Amino acid sequence: DTVQKLGLVYLFQHSDPKAVVLSLDEFYRLQEAFEDYLDEKDAAQLATEPRGKGTPLKNLAKRYDN
């Protein structure tokens, strides 16, 4: 109940913190935030790489149009 109410609970052993129990909602929130961070990091890296010539969309549409 406490985990659901607070989102997390710290577990101690002899007054030393040993673990954290997260609610599923909090775990999913943290996981999503971390994935967003990694996406931003990847985008920043890709922004520094050369783009190349590219292919116009209309050429691709003709090539794959059935």
N, C-alpha and C positions, 0 to 999 in steps of 0.2 A: 504493500500500500504506500509506503514511504517513497519508494522508487517511482511509482506512478505519479505521486503528488509533487515531488521535487525534481524528477527527471533523472536523478542520480543519487547514489549513496556511497560514501567512502567506508571501506572496511579497514579496521585497525587490528594490529596484533602487538600487544604490549606497548600501546600508545604510538606505535609507528604505522603510518599509512602503508597498506599492502596492496589494495585493489580498489577498483571503482566498479560499481554495478550501475549500468545505464538502463533506462527504459528503452523500449524499442523505438519509440518516437524520437527520443534524444539521439540514439545511435544512428537512425536514418538521417536526421538533420545534420549531424556531424559528418556522416559519410557523404552526403550531397554537397556540403560545403567544401570538403576535401576534393571531391571530383571537380567542382567548379574551379578551385584553385589550380588543380593540375591542368584543366582545360585552358585557363588563362595563361599559365606558364608555357604550354605548348603553342598557343596562338602567338605569344610574344616571340618565341623562337622562330616560328614559321615566318613571321613578319620580317625577319632579318635575312631570310634566304631569297636568292634570286627567283623570280617568277617564271622566266622563260618566255617563249613565244605565245603559247596558248592556241586554242582553236575556237573560232566563233561558234556560238550556239546553233546558228542556222545550219552550219556544216555538219555538226553532230546530229541534228534532227534529221537531215537528209540521209545520213549514213545509217541511222538506226530506225528510220521510219519503215513500218511494214505495211 
